[in-house]
């Protein structure tokens, strides 16, 4: 059963994202705009994940580009990155933002960092990569507008800024480090002894 969840999580996430978007007017009717924008980061991320991972697109692309056909980013790692980490960070950021809006920057900076990675990959390869369209059309506007709205609404501490940047950038660096460590390990294993 866990294997089916690992292989098909993106479809449940996409449907959950649509449900959360549909419920937003009911749930957020009394929230400040900045908190609503932080909340929207998760369902918008779920829609992005559908573009990115439907039909195993991201997995195949990473393994083709970086692994030269070898599995440098296993499906289990993709599941862990996207469910407990991405969804978890967004949920924690939103929960913390209900007490202090400045913590909502974590979710919004994560959107911006992810968009920058997609755009940089597209610029280098001069080609589409899975997730690029939603990163540009949804992540950048929501991330930038949300961050501006938070900083306009409440004083944000330097600690909140640093934690948000560290988590947003650190998560993407950690994923890349994991992939490249697998590339090196598989290359070493393939060398004749």
C-alpha positions as CSV (number, residue, x, y, z in Angstrom):
1,X,0.0,0.0,0.0
2,X,2.8,2.5,0.8
3,X,4.2,1.9,-2.7
4,X,1.0,3.0,-4.3
5,X,1.0,6.2,-2.1
6,X,4.6,6.9,-3.1
7,X,3.8,6.4,-6.7
8,X,0.5,8.3,-6.8
9,X,0.6,10.9,-4.1
10,X,0.5,13.7,-6.7
11,X,-3.0,13.0,-7.8
12,X,-4.5,13.1,-4.3
13,X,-2.5,16.3,-3.7
14,X,-3.8,17.9,-6.8
15,X,-7.4,17.1,-5.8
16,X,-6.7,18.3,-2.2
17,X,-5.3,21.5,-3.6
18,X,-8.5,22.2,-5.6
19,X,-10.5,21.5,-2.5
20,X,-8.5,23.9,-0.4
21,X,-8.8,26.6,-3.1
22,X,-12.5,26.0,-3.2
23,X,-12.8,26.3,0.6
24,X,-10.6,29.4,0.8
25,X,-13.4,31.9,0.7
26,X,-15.2,30.1,3.5
27,X,-12.2,29.5,5.7
28,X,-10.5,32.9,5.1
29,X,-13.4,35.2,5.1
30,X,-12.3,36.9,8.4
31,X,-8.5,36.5,7.9
32,X,-6.2,39.4,7.0
33,X,-5.1,39.3,3.3
34,X,-1.5,38.5,4.3
35,X,-2.6,35.4,6.2
36,X,-4.8,34.3,3.3
37,X,-1.9,34.6,1.0
38,X,0.2,32.4,3.3
39,X,-2.6,29.8,3.4
40,X,-2.8,29.8,-0.4
41,X,0.9,28.8,-0.7
42,X,0.0,25.1,0.1
43,X,-2.9,24.6,-2.4
44,X,-0.9,26.5,-5.1
45,X,2.1,24.3,-4.4
46,X,-0.2,21.2,-4.8
47,X,-1.2,22.4,-8.3
48,X,2.5,23.0,-9.1
49,X,3.3,19.5,-7.9
50,X,0.8,18.1,-10.4
51,X,2.4,19.9,-13.3
52,X,5.8,18.8,-12.0
53,X,5.2,15.2,-11.1
54,X,2.2,13.9,-13.2
55,X,3.3,10.9,-15.3
56,X,6.5,10.8,-13.3
57,X,7.8,13.8,-15.4
58,X,10.2,15.3,-12.8
59,X,11.6,11.9,-11.7
60,X,12.3,11.0,-15.4
61,X,13.8,14.4,-16.2
62,X,16.2,14.5,-13.2
63,X,17.3,10.9,-13.9
64,X,17.8,11.7,-17.6
65,X,19.6,15.0,-17.1
66,X,21.7,14.4,-14.0
67,X,21.8,10.6,-13.8
68,X,22.2,9.8,-17.5
69,X,19.4,7.3,-17.1
70,X,20.4,6.1,-13.6
71,X,18.0,6.6,-10.7
72,X,19.6,9.5,-8.8
73,X,16.4,10.7,-7.2
74,X,14.3,7.7,-6.1
75,X,10.5,7.9,-5.9
76,X,10.6,7.4,-2.2
77,X,12.8,10.5,-1.8
78,X,10.5,12.5,-4.1
79,X,7.6,11.5,-1.8
80,X,9.5,12.5,1.4
81,X,10.5,15.8,-0.2
82,X,7.0,16.7,-1.3
83,X,4.7,15.4,1.5
84,X,6.3,15.7,4.9
85,X,8.8,18.4,3.9
86,X,7.0,20.7,1.4
87,X,3.5,20.2,2.8
88,X,4.8,20.1,6.4
89,X,6.8,23.3,6.0
90,X,3.8,25.1,4.5
91,X,1.5,23.9,7.2
92,X,4.0,24.9,10.0
93,X,4.5,28.3,8.3
94,X,0.8,28.9,8.1
95,X,0.2,27.7,11.7
96,X,3.0,30.0,13.0
97,X,1.7,32.9,10.9
98,X,-1.6,32.7,12.7
99,X,0.3,33.8,15.8
100,X,2.8,36.1,14.1
101,X,2.4,36.9,10.4
102,X,6.2,37.2,9.9
103,X,6.5,33.4,10.0
104,X,4.4,33.2,6.8
105,X,7.5,34.4,4.9
106,X,8.8,30.8,5.1
107,X,6.0,29.5,2.8
108,X,6.2,32.5,0.5
109,X,10.0,32.5,0.2
110,X,9.9,28.8,-0.6
111,X,7.6,29.6,-3.5
112,X,10.0,32.2,-4.8
113,X,13.1,30.0,-4.4
114,X,11.4,27.1,-6.2
115,X,10.4,29.5,-9.1
116,X,14.0,30.8,-9.3
117,X,15.3,27.2,-9.6
118,X,12.8,26.4,-12.4
119,X,13.6,29.6,-14.2
120,X,17.4,29.1,-13.9
121,X,17.1,25.5,-15.2
122,X,15.0,26.7,-18.1
123,X,17.5,29.4,-18.9
124,X,20.5,27.1,-18.8
125,X,18.8,24.3,-20.8
126,X,16.8,26.6,-23.0
127,X,13.9,24.2,-22.6
128,X,10.8,23.6,-20.5
129,X,11.3,21.7,-17.2
130,X,8.4,20.1,-15.3
131,X,6.8,22.7,-13.1
132,X,8.1,25.8,-14.9
133,X,4.7,27.1,-16.0
134,X,3.1,27.1,-12.5
135,X,6.4,28.4,-11.0
136,X,6.3,31.4,-13.2
137,X,2.5,32.0,-13.4
138,X,1.7,31.2,-9.7
139,X,4.7,31.0,-7.5
140,X,6.4,34.3,-8.4
141,X,3.2,36.4,-8.2
142,X,1.9,34.8,-5.0
143,X,5.4,34.7,-3.3
144,X,6.3,38.2,-4.1
145,X,2.9,39.8,-3.5
146,X,2.5,37.8,-0.3
147,X,5.9,38.8,1.0
148,X,5.3,42.4,0.3
149,X,1.9,42.2,2.0
150,X,3.4,40.7,5.1
151,X,6.1,43.2,5.4
152,X,3.6,46.0,4.7
153,X,1.2,44.7,7.4
154,X,3.5,43.8,10.3
155,X,7.0,44.4,11.5
156,X,9.1,41.4,10.5
157,X,12.1,40.5,12.6
158,X,15.5,39.8,11.2
159,X,15.3,36.3,12.7
160,X,12.1,35.6,10.7
161,X,13.7,36.9,7.5
162,X,16.9,34.8,8.1
163,X,14.9,31.6,9.0
164,X,12.6,32.0,6.0
165,X,15.6,32.6,3.6
166,X,17.6,29.7,5.2
167,X,14.7,27.2,4.9
168,X,13.7,28.2,1.4
169,X,17.2,28.2,0.0
170,X,18.5,25.4,2.2
171,X,15.8,23.0,1.2
172,X,16.6,23.4,-2.5
173,X,20.4,23.2,-1.9
174,X,19.8,20.0,0.2
175,X,17.8,18.4,-2.7
176,X,20.5,19.2,-5.2
177,X,23.3,18.0,-2.8
178,X,21.3,14.7,-2.4
179,X,21.0,14.2,-6.2
180,X,24.7,15.0,-6.9
181,X,25.8,12.7,-4.1
182,X,23.8,10.0,-5.7
183,X,25.4,10.8,-9.1
184,X,28.9,10.5,-7.6
185,X,28.0,7.3,-5.8
186,X,26.6,5.7,-8.9
187,X,29.5,6.8,-11.0
188,X,31.9,5.4,-8.5
189,X,30.0,2.1,-8.3
190,X,30.0,1.8,-12.1
191,X,33.8,2.1,-12.3
192,X,35.7,-1.1,-12.8
193,X,37.5,-2.4,-9.7
